[in-house]
Amino acid sequence: MDIVIDTSALIAVIVGEPERKRIIKATAGNTLIGPGSIPLEICNAFSTMFKQKRLTLEEAKKGFSIFESIPLRYIESNFMMTLKLSKESNNYAYDACFLDCAIRYKAPLLTLDRNLKLSAQNLNIETLEI
């Protein structure tokens, strides 16, 4: 089964947040998919952690190595659908890309972002509980 995994869930796995084991268990044996923007979003999350003094550059390098070891299939975004979903759900386009993937691939969404999860549910997109 395909599972759309967003950046919040990937970061939780990479940096060892409490949800890490549950995310790994929920995704084991499945194909993880998401928009091609994910690597940039990982970098952005790391830069935010730098500003919060939660992460060093060496830790980020190790984290990116972990990220690159995660088997993830990138999906080309449908930008017009992404914009439509962004407007309808009042989300940034980055988040709407995950909604677009879930709709087009009829795949559940795995996110730790409450607003994105609520938007998905409002669009009748299945979400995975972690």
Secondary structure, 3 states (H helix, E strand, C coil): CEEEECHHHHHHHHHCCCCHHHHHHHHCCCEEEEECCHHHHHHHHHHHHHHCCCCCHHHHHHHHHHHHHCCEEEECCCHHHHHHHHHHHCCCHHHHHHHHHHHHCCCCEECCCHHHHHHHHHCCCCECCC
